[in-house]
Amino acid sequence: MSSTTPRRNPTRADVARRARTSPATVSYVVNNGPKFVSEETRQRVLRAIEELGYRPDPVALSFRGSDSNAIGMLVPNFNGPFFSDLVAEVERQASKRGKAVLVGSTAYHPSAEQQMLQTFWRRRVDAVLIIGPTLQAGSSPVAHGAVNVLRFGSDQVVPTGIAQRAAARAAVGHLLEHGRRRIAAVLGPVEHGVFSVRYRGWRDETGYSPQQTKRLARRAEYSFQGGFDATMELFSQPEPPDGLFVSNDTQAIGALSALHRLGLSVPGEVAVVSIDATELSPFLIPSLTSVRQPTDLIAEAALNIVDCSPEAVPEFVRVPFTLELRESCGCPVQQATTPE
């Protein structure tokens, strides 16, 4: 055999031969059931697994029994940098727990969402982590977490994430500290409930009248183009804003492009803040001041909900946020933070 021939991964049958038992018994040891295996036989199987370097396929395991070692994830799309950051972090942490992650995109269509939920159900996943807007999961409306955890076998949905309204207040309040007095807002579509919560935070902090709000707030598609178009409209008014709160980094990228197109300096003429603090934020020009939703803590909390006993499932989980200060608001580049 050529030295360049890839080495074959050991199989369950290889483990069974080494342990002098059946492949079914190997499965019972790996899956901790459903049939009893004597301690002597179990130790032989475990030694064979270690000696051969056998690693069960977590996706294959997901098709057996109710404890599937697999979870599903629903995302609206893979274009938004926050979505991709969060999916990557969930996959990283799930792998450490021996779980497979099956990811599906809904493209914002309720029918696609229902189809994916049915697919996950057939594959016997333990739970589904729902990212972004959704109409319903089971019979319970999904709350406004960065991740909303649906455990199969229960209609309960557990929102997991930062305090969205407080995060918006912190971002807008920072612009006020910079002396900005006409702060506009670019928000995602009304169908995305989280953006309505962030809108209320903007209103809390600015105290604008309904007429001022009409002039200074714009809803737009959750995309680079949506942020660009809304910003072009806001800053083409006779009395343009001197500050801009964008409710997500995806739209903020389009907003910065629009301000550049209009010849407005950031932060000189317009100070900008956002929410998400994705990996792109420090590399934009200027670097973007943004509230960080900690993907590591969100992923950990969501996976803990998946693993906890039914009687211990919480109603919601909050994780702390930080306001990462960079150039777009007028601060020097640093890692200053504002705790929740």
Order of alpha helices (4+ residues) and beta strands (2+ residues): alpha-alpha-alpha-alpha-beta-alpha-beta-alpha-beta-beta-beta-alpha-beta-alpha-alpha-beta-alpha-beta-alpha-beta-beta-alpha-beta-beta
